[in-house]
Amino acid sequence: MIRIARRLHERLHLFMAVPALLLFAVFFVVPLVRGINISLTDWTGLTPSYHYVGLRNFAEFFRDARAVHALRVTLIFGLISPLLLCALGLLYALLLDNRLRGRGFVRTFVYMPAIISPLIMGYVWLLLLNSENGALLQLLTMLHLESWYRDWLGSPGQALWVVIAVNLWQFVGYAMIIFLAGLQGISAEVIEAAKIDGAGYGKTVRHIIVPLLLPAIRINVVTNLIGSLAVFDVISALTDGGPGYATESMSLFIMRTSFNGHTGYATAVAIVMFAVILIPVSVALQLMRKADYDR
């Protein structure tokens, strides 16, 4: 009897995992399988019947210039934005980890935009940068400096960089807080030992602080990669994919394609987007795991 009780106790963690596995299956595995099935059809989303077309939707994606452009926009935004967020967030964290007067206020000020919805933030910046009656244009007009104004949102070459800048401004505080938590977990004795050994601040950061911050870096890289590659809200509010389709991301393209009666094709694009998110995240995790081993 004691032996049976011991075995049950050893396997208790398996039973504890059952609810989580069920939720994972219901809300991820089943929708994924259902989505793959729909991606192989010509379903419009409006009729109960549909026909299987095999991989035609996936082949169409790579022939669709607009879809390929949406993929390009997603990759540019999704790879550049996380790098900038991590770099600037680390710089903020290193600066505000020192005993500076008013650092609590600065931390709050930097982090505050992160608690606001990206959709609302996009509309706020639209009100500021609008080329017709935006606050920036009105201010420059009052100062008789309207010639300084540039319609960045109306320029196909600049609009995406404005979106990246707005996203960076909003979420850099989130990255900063995670790095600050990591910095507070580093023993002051380690830093002091580096100073006694003659290491300058730059070498201390490079060879001691950054390696010890790998867990925080991993969290920031993964969360920012996923969020940036799936970007929708800020682009929808700020540019609505424009001018033209210059800033249209894959998530925005999927929504519009689905609502236009091409649900099968839109689902195929969503499967491609899933792979686009999965591959960089997996590569990043593998590289950081290798860095952990090397350390």
Secondary structure as UniProt FT lines:
FT   HELIX           2..10
FT   HELIX           12..24
FT   HELIX           25..29
FT   HELIX           30..39
FT   TURN            54..55
FT   HELIX           56..63
FT   HELIX           65..96
FT   TURN            101..102
FT   HELIX           103..111
FT   HELIX           112..115
FT   HELIX           118..129
FT   TURN            131..133
FT   HELIX           135..142
FT   TURN            143..144
FT   HELIX           146..148
FT   HELIX           152..154
FT   TURN            156..158
FT   HELIX           159..184
FT   HELIX           188..196
FT   TURN            197..198
FT   HELIX           201..204
FT   HELIX           205..209
FT   HELIX           210..212
FT   HELIX           214..229
FT   HELIX           233..238
FT   TURN            239..241
FT   TURN            244..247
FT   HELIX           250..259
FT   TURN            260..261
FT   HELIX           263..294
//
